[in-house]
Amino acid sequence: MCPVKLVDLRTWTLRRRVVVLFAIAGAVMAGIGVSAATTAAASNEHLDTILDKTGPMRVAGQELYSAYLDQETGIRGYVLSRSAKNLEPYQQGVAAEQQLLTRIETLNASHGRKAITADLQRVRQSADRWRTDIADPIIAAGETGGLQIDEATGTARFDAVRTAVDQLQADILVLRNDAAAAARRTGSVLVGLLGGAAGIVLIVGALMLLLLDRLVSRPVTALAEQVREVAAGDYHRQITSSGSPELRSLAADVDGMRRRIAAELAEVRAARAQAEAAHEKLAEKADELTRSNRDLEQFAYVASHDLQEPLRKVASFCQLLQRRYAGQLDERADQYIQFAVDGAERMQRLIKDLLAFSRIGRITTGFKRVELHRVLTEVTSQLEHRSGGARIIWDQLPEVEGEEPLLTTLFVNLIGNSLKFHRTGVPPEVRVTARRDDEEWAINVRDNGIGIEPEFAEKVFVIFQRLHPRDAYEGTGIGLAIVKKIVEYHGGRIWLDLDVEEGASFWFTLPHVA
């Protein structure tokens, strides 16, 4: 015996349930439709029998009775008048009889009612007997002159005809009543089928509402409530569903998303904690930097006031010693005095450049429109005593946003370096050009001097970094550091162009005028 495999309806999807429900309902409705079509066809047939058959048959029966009366009347009139004209009703009645009997037979042929067929046979036989026994002898006697009629026999023969016609009408009426009863029955069946179809529709609708309520509406409401709890902050709330497999799958996907969000949130919280810790450390560093800046400002103040005065005094007295006692002491004493004077002067220049570097960005006059060609004119004027026949060339320089004093210092340092590091025997030439790059200007300062090796491309911008001995080229080694700080203060950047074949080429950017 084979075991029966049970179907687990809980695994059925909502679509499958709906398809099965509508398939069953469709099959039932199809059966009801076929039954209704069959019943309607039968009802139409019964109505056709009533309207198109029994009605005309009853009318033909009445007319048939009238035709027989016309025949009898014609015979009687012929007996009384002996005039052939009085036989016309008889002759018309005979012709009408044949037509009416043929019509009734034709209408009854499609139905095949045996009683009516037998009635038609009896009517024909009774009529033929009446004509044979009564009408034909009277007509024949009239023609020969010996007219006689047996009243009793004639009445009996015609009563037989009348009885046969009445029986025919009675059987036609029975046929009509049977068709009417059948039509009423089929109408009741149609009403019952329509009621059954309406009931099926109501049952299917109720089942659909039940399915939607149990498998969709209530589970979706519960799922939404769980999602709202998670959205409110309960990220450890597990999301489940007891609805259809589709909703259970959706709940599983949403719960998976919740787990991922919870894991990522934990990571974000950990990262936030780290960021807060880093922010606290950054705040501490910022405080330390603020204190360092204050100390630097204090140092700058001390350097500019407290250190400058004794340094000037030392330099002044060393210079006095040099002028007063030069040549009066021995050669070593003159050398020592020269070292002291040179050291004091270099110390003054170093402090002056350091002060200029520290003041960049702290002492500001605000950004304004600055015409670079006017700045270059001022720079050329300031470097005129150092040019030594040098050519400083520029053309079509733009307006930029910045502080004019700082930009003047920038070009003084760059062009001053170009003049200082020129090649022996080659007249210095410095060319300043500009091009537009989106929202900023790129400025190029290029010379034909000794150039800078690529390995020193970044080192040249470091404060106090020198690439040559002090006795070869004068300076404190802070000029390009000042240039870089001025450029960065204006929101730009500076770099050394390493693709030039000779000389040095510096590029830096400045903001475009809004």
C-alpha positions in Angstrom: 0.0 0.0 0.0 1.5 3.3 -1.1 1.8 6.0 1.6 -0.2 9.1 1.1 1.9 12.2 0.7 0.5 15.1 2.6 0.7 18.6 1.2 2.0 21.3 3.5 -0.1 24.3 2.6 2.2 26.6 4.6 4.8 26.3 1.9 2.3 27.5 -0.7 2.9 31.0 -2.0 0.1 33.6 -2.1 0.1 33.4 -5.9 -0.2 29.6 -5.8 -3.1 29.8 -3.4 -4.9 32.4 -5.4 -4.3 30.5 -8.7 -5.7 27.3 -7.1 -8.7 29.1 -5.7 -9.5 30.7 -9.0 -8.9 27.5 -10.9 -11.4 25.7 -8.7 -13.8 28.6 -8.9 -13.3 28.8 -12.7 -14.0 25.0 -13.1 -17.2 25.3 -11.1 -18.2 28.4 -12.9 -17.4 26.7 -16.2 -19.7 23.8 -15.2 -22.4 26.2 -14.2 -21.9 28.0 -17.5 -22.3 24.8 -19.5 -25.4 23.8 -17.6 -26.8 27.3 -18.0 -26.1 27.2 -21.8 -27.8 23.8 -22.1 -30.8 24.9 -20.0 -31.1 28.1 -21.9 -31.1 26.1 -25.2 -33.8 23.8 -23.8 -35.8 26.8 -22.6 -35.5 28.4 -26.1 -36.7 25.1 -27.6 -39.7 25.0 -25.3 -40.6 28.6 -26.1 -40.2 27.9 -29.8 -42.6 25.0 -29.3 -45.1 27.2 -27.6 -44.8 30.2 -29.9 -43.9 28.9 -33.3 -45.6 25.4 -33.2 -48.4 24.8 -30.8 -49.9 28.3 -31.4 -50.0 28.0 -35.2 -51.2 24.4 -34.8 -54.1 25.5 -32.6 -55.0 28.2 -35.1 -54.8 25.7 -37.9 -57.1 23.4 -35.9 -59.7 26.1 -35.5 -59.5 26.9 -39.2 -59.7 23.2 -40.0 -63.0 23.0 -38.0 -64.3 26.0 -40.0 -63.3 24.3 -43.2 -65.4 21.2 -42.3 -68.3 23.5 -41.4 -67.9 25.1 -44.8 -68.1 21.7 -46.5 -71.2 20.7 -44.6 -72.8 24.1 -45.2 -72.1 23.8 -48.9 -73.6 20.3 -49.1 -76.7 21.4 -47.3 -77.1 24.4 -49.5 -76.6 22.2 -52.6 -79.3 19.9 -51.3 -81.8 22.7 -50.9 -81.1 24.8 -54.0 -79.8 22.1 -56.4 -77.4 24.9 -57.6 -73.8 24.1 -58.4 -72.9 27.5 -57.1 -73.8 26.5 -53.6 -71.0 23.8 -53.8 -68.3 26.6 -53.8 -68.1 26.6 -49.9 -67.7 22.9 -50.0 -64.9 23.0 -52.6 -63.2 25.8 -50.7 -63.5 23.9 -47.5 -61.9 20.8 -49.1 -58.9 22.8 -50.4 -58.5 24.6 -47.0 -58.7 21.2 -45.3 -55.8 19.8 -47.3 -53.6 22.9 -46.7 -54.4 23.0 -42.9 -53.7 19.3 -42.5 -50.4 19.7 -44.3 -49.5 22.7 -42.1 -50.3 20.8 -38.9 -48.3 17.8 -40.1 -45.3 20.0 -41.0 -45.4 21.8 -37.6 -45.7 18.5 -35.8 -43.0 16.8 -37.9 -40.0 18.5 -36.0 -41.5 17.6 -32.6 -42.8 14.1 -33.6 -45.8 14.0 -31.2 -47.4 10.6 -31.9 -50.8 11.5 -30.5 -51.2 14.4 -32.9 -50.1 12.2 -35.8 -52.8 9.7 -34.8 -55.3 12.5 -34.4 -54.5 13.7 -37.9 -55.0 10.2 -39.3 -58.4 9.9 -37.6 -59.5 13.4 -38.8 -58.6 12.3 -42.4 -60.4 9.0 -42.0 -63.5 10.6 -40.5 -63.6 13.3 -43.2 -63.1 10.8 -46.0 -65.9 8.6 -44.6 -68.3 11.6 -44.4 -67.5 12.6 -47.9 -67.7 9.0 -49.1 -71.0 8.3 -47.4 -72.7 11.7 -47.6 -71.1 14.4 -49.7 -70.0 12.4 -52.7 -73.4 10.5 -53.1 -75.3 13.8 -52.8 -73.1 15.5 -55.5 -73.5 12.4 -57.7 -77.3 12.2 -57.2 -77.6 15.9 -58.0 -75.9 15.4 -61.3 -78.3 12.4 -62.2 -81.4 13.9 -60.8 -82.1 11.4 -58.0 -81.1 13.5 -55.0 -81.6 11.8 -51.6 -80.0 12.3 -48.1 -80.1 10.2 -45.0 -80.2 12.8 -42.2 -79.3 10.4 -39.4 -76.3 9.0 -41.2 -75.0 12.4 -42.3 -75.3 13.7 -38.7 -73.4 10.7 -37.3 -70.7 10.9 -39.9 -70.1 14.7 -39.4 -70.2 14.3 -35.6 -67.3 11.8 -36.0 -65.4 14.4 -37.9 -66.1 17.0 -35.2 -65.0 14.6 -32.5 -61.8 13.9 -34.3 -61.0 17.6 -34.7 -61.8 18.2 -31.0 -59.4 15.4 -30.0 -56.7 17.0 -32.3 -57.2 20.3 -30.6 -57.1 18.7 -27.1 -53.8 16.9 -27.9 -52.3 20.2 -29.4 -53.3 21.9 -26.1 -51.6 19.1 -24.1 -48.4 19.6 -26.1 -48.6 23.4 -25.4 -49.1 22.8 -21.7 -46.2 20.3 -21.6 -43.9 22.8 -23.3 -45.0 25.6 -21.0 -44.3 23.5 -17.9 -40.9 22.5 -19.3 -40.2 26.2 -20.0 -41.1 27.1 -16.4 -38.8 24.3 -15.1 -35.9 25.4 -17.3 -36.5 29.0 -16.1 -36.3 27.8 -12.5 -33.1 25.9 -13.3 -31.6 29.0 -14.8 -32.5 31.0 -11.8 -30.9 28.3 -9.6 -27.7 28.3 -11.7 -27.5 32.1 -11.5 -27.9 31.9 -7.8 -25.2 29.2 -7.6 -22.9 31.4 -9.7 -23.5 34.3 -7.4 -22.8 32.1 -4.4 -19.6 30.9 -5.9 -18.5 34.5 -6.5 -19.4 35.4 -2.9 -17.5 32.4 -1.6 -14.4 33.2 -3.7 -14.6 36.8 -2.6 -14.8 35.8 1.1 -11.9 33.4 0.7 -9.8 36.0 -1.1 -10.5 38.5 1.8 -9.6 35.8 4.3 -6.4 35.0 2.4 -5.4 38.7 2.1 -6.2 39.3 5.8 -4.3 36.3 7.1 -1.5 36.2 4.6 -1.0 39.8 3.7 -2.8 42.5 5.7 -2.1 41.4 9.3 1.4 40.1 8.5 2.3 43.4 6.7 0.9 45.4 9.7 3.0 43.3 12.1 6.1 43.6 9.9 5.6 47.4 9.6 5.4 47.6 13.4 8.7 45.7 13.8 10.4 47.9 11.2 9.2 51.0 13.1 10.7 49.6 16.3 14.0 49.1 14.5 13.8 52.5 13.0 13.2 54.0 16.5 16.6 52.6 17.6 16.0 49.0 18.7 18.5 47.5 16.2 18.6 44.2 18.1 14.9 43.6 17.4 14.6 40.5 15.2 12.2 40.9 12.3 10.0 37.9 11.5 6.7 37.3 9.7 4.0 34.6 9.9 2.4 35.5 6.6 2.8 34.0 3.1 6.2 32.6 2.0 6.8 35.9 0.1 6.3 38.0 3.2 8.4 35.5 5.2 11.2 35.9 2.6 10.8 39.7 2.7 11.0 39.7 6.5 14.2 37.6 6.3 15.7 40.0 3.8 14.7 43.0 6.0 16.2 41.3 9.1 19.4 40.6 7.1 19.5 44.3 6.3 18.9 45.1 10.0 21.8 42.9 11.0 24.1 44.6 8.4 23.0 48.0 9.6 23.5 47.1 13.2 27.0 45.8 12.4 27.9 48.9 10.4 26.4 51.1 13.1 28.6 49.4 15.7 31.6 50.1 13.4 30.5 53.7 13.0 30.1 54.1 16.8 33.6 52.6 17.3 34.9 54.9 14.6 33.1 57.9 16.2 34.7 57.0 19.5 38.0 56.9 17.8 37.3 60.2 16.0 36.2 61.8 19.3 39.4 60.6 20.9 41.4 61.9 17.9 39.5 65.1 18.1 40.4 65.5 21.8 44.0 64.9 21.0 43.7 67.3 18.1 42.2 69.9 20.4 45.1 69.3 22.8 47.5 69.7 19.9 45.6 72.8 18.8 45.9 74.2 22.3 49.6 73.4 22.3 49.9 75.0 18.8 48.1 78.1 20.1 50.5 78.3 23.0 53.4 77.7 20.7 52.2 80.5 18.4 51.9 82.8 21.4 55.4 81.8 22.4 56.5 82.5 18.8 54.8 85.9 18.8 56.5 86.6 22.1 59.8 85.5 20.7 59.2 87.7 17.6 58.5 90.6 19.8 61.6 90.0 21.9 63.6 89.5 18.7 62.3 92.6 17.2 62.8 94.8 20.3 64.9 93.3 23.0 67.5 91.5 20.8 67.8 94.1 18.1 69.0 96.8 20.4 72.0 95.0 22.0 72.8 93.5 18.6 72.9 97.0 17.0 75.1 98.1 19.8 77.5 95.2 19.3 77.6 95.8 15.6 78.1 99.6 16.0 81.0 99.3 18.4 82.6 96.6 16.3 82.4 98.9 13.3 83.8 101.7 15.4 86.7 99.5 16.4 87.2 98.6 12.8 87.3 102.2 11.6 89.4 103.5 14.6 91.9 100.8 15.0 92.2 99.3 11.6 95.9 99.0 10.7 97.0 100.0 14.3 96.8 96.5 15.7 98.3 93.4 14.2 96.8 91.5 11.3 95.1 88.9 13.5 93.3 91.6 15.5 91.9 93.2 12.3 90.7 89.8 11.2 88.9 89.2 14.5 87.3 92.6 14.3 86.1 91.8 10.7 84.6 88.5 11.9 82.7 90.3 14.7 81.3 92.9 12.3 80.3 90.3 9.7 78.7 88.1 12.4 76.7 91.0 13.8 75.5 92.0 10.4 74.5 88.5 9.4 72.7 88.1 12.7 70.7 91.3 12.0 69.7 90.0 8.5 68.7 86.7 10.0 66.5 88.2 12.6 65.0 90.5 10.1 64.1 87.6 7.7 62.8 85.5 10.6 60.6 88.3 11.7 59.3 88.7 8.1 58.6 84.9 7.9 56.7 84.9 11.3 54.6 87.9 10.4 53.1 86.4 7.2 49.4 85.8 7.8 49.4 87.3 11.3 49.6 91.0 10.3 47.2 91.3 7.4 45.7 94.2 5.4 43.0 92.0 3.8 42.7 90.7 0.2 42.1 93.2 -2.6 42.5 93.4 -6.3 46.1 93.5 -7.2 47.5 94.3 -10.6 50.6 92.1 -11.1 52.2 94.4 -13.7 52.2 97.2 -11.1 53.8 94.8 -8.6 56.5 93.9 -11.1 57.2 97.5 -11.7 57.7 98.1 -8.0 59.9 94.9 -7.8 62.1 96.1 -10.7 62.5 99.4 -8.9 63.6 97.7 -5.7 66.1 95.4 -7.4 67.5 98.0 -9.7 70.7 98.2 -7.7 71.2 94.5 -8.0 70.2 94.0 -11.6 73.7 94.6 -13.1 72.3 94.8 -16.7 69.7 92.1 -16.1 66.5 91.9 -18.1 63.2 91.5 -16.2 60.5 90.8 -18.8 56.7 90.4 -18.3 53.6 90.8 -20.5 49.8 90.6 -20.0 49.9 89.9 -16.3 46.4 89.5 -14.7 44.7 90.9 -11.7 44.6 88.6 -8.7 43.1 88.5 -5.2 45.7 89.1 -2.5 47.8 91.4 -0.3 50.0 93.6 -2.4 52.9 93.9 0.1 53.2 90.2 0.4 53.0 89.7 -3.3 55.7 92.3 -3.8 57.9 90.3 -1.3 57.1 87.1 -3.2 58.4 88.5 -6.5 61.4 90.3 -4.8 62.6 87.0 -3.4 62.0 84.9 -6.6 63.5 87.4 -9.0 66.2 88.3 -6.5 67.2 84.7 -6.4 67.3 84.6 -10.2 69.7 87.6 -10.2 71.8 86.2 -7.4 72.3 82.7 -9.0 73.2 83.9 -12.5 75.8 82.2 -14.7 79.1 83.9 -15.0 79.5 85.8 -18.2 75.8 85.5 -19.2 73.6 88.6 -18.6 70.7 87.6 -16.2 67.3 87.4 -17.8 64.1 86.8 -15.9 60.7 86.2 -17.7 57.3 86.3 -15.9 54.3 84.8 -17.6 50.8 83.8 -16.6 48.0 81.4 -17.8 44.4 80.8 -16.7 43.7 77.4 -15.0 40.0 77.2 -14.1 39.4 79.5 -11.1 43.0 80.4 -10.6 46.0 81.9 -12.3 49.3 79.9 -12.8 52.3 82.3 -12.7 55.7 81.3 -14.0 59.0 82.9 -13.1 61.9 81.6 -15.2 65.5 82.6 -15.5 68.7 81.6 -17.4 70.8 81.1 -14.3 72.7 78.1 -12.9 69.4 76.2 -12.2 68.6 73.7 -9.4 69.2 70.0 -9.4 66.1 67.8 -9.4 67.0 66.2 -6.1 66.7 69.6 -4.4 63.2 70.3 -5.8 61.6 70.1 -2.3 64.6 71.1 -0.2 64.8 74.6 -1.6 61.5 75.6 0.1 62.7 74.4 3.6 63.6 77.3 6.0 67.4 77.8 6.5 68.3 75.3 3.8 71.2 76.4 1.7 72.4 74.6 -1.5 75.7 76.5 -1.7 78.4 77.6 0.7 77.9 80.9 2.5 81.0 82.4 1.0 79.9 81.6 -2.5 76.4 83.2 -2.3 75.2 85.5 0.4 71.8 85.1 2.0 70.1 83.5 5.0 68.5 80.6 3.2 65.0 81.7 4.1 63.9 83.5 0.9 62.1 80.6 -0.8 60.5 79.5 2.5 59.0 83.0 2.7 57.8 82.6 -0.9 56.1 79.3 -0.2 54.4 80.6 2.9 53.1 83.7 1.0 51.7 81.5 -1.8 50.0 79.1 0.6 48.6 82.0 2.6 46.9 83.1 -0.6 45.4 79.6 -1.1 47.8 78.5 -3.8 50.7 76.1 -4.3 54.3 76.4 -5.6 56.5 73.9 -7.3 59.8 73.7 -9.2 59.5 72.9 -12.9 62.0 70.2 -13.6 61.4 70.0 -17.4 63.4 73.1 -18.3 66.8 72.6 -20.0 68.6 75.5 -18.4 68.0 77.9 -15.5 65.3 77.6 -12.9 61.6 77.8 -13.4 59.1 78.3 -10.6 55.3 77.9 -10.9 52.8 79.1 -8.4 49.0 79.7 -8.4 47.0 82.7 -7.2 43.2 83.1 -6.9 41.3 84.6 -9.8 39.4 87.9 -9.2 35.7 87.0 -8.5 
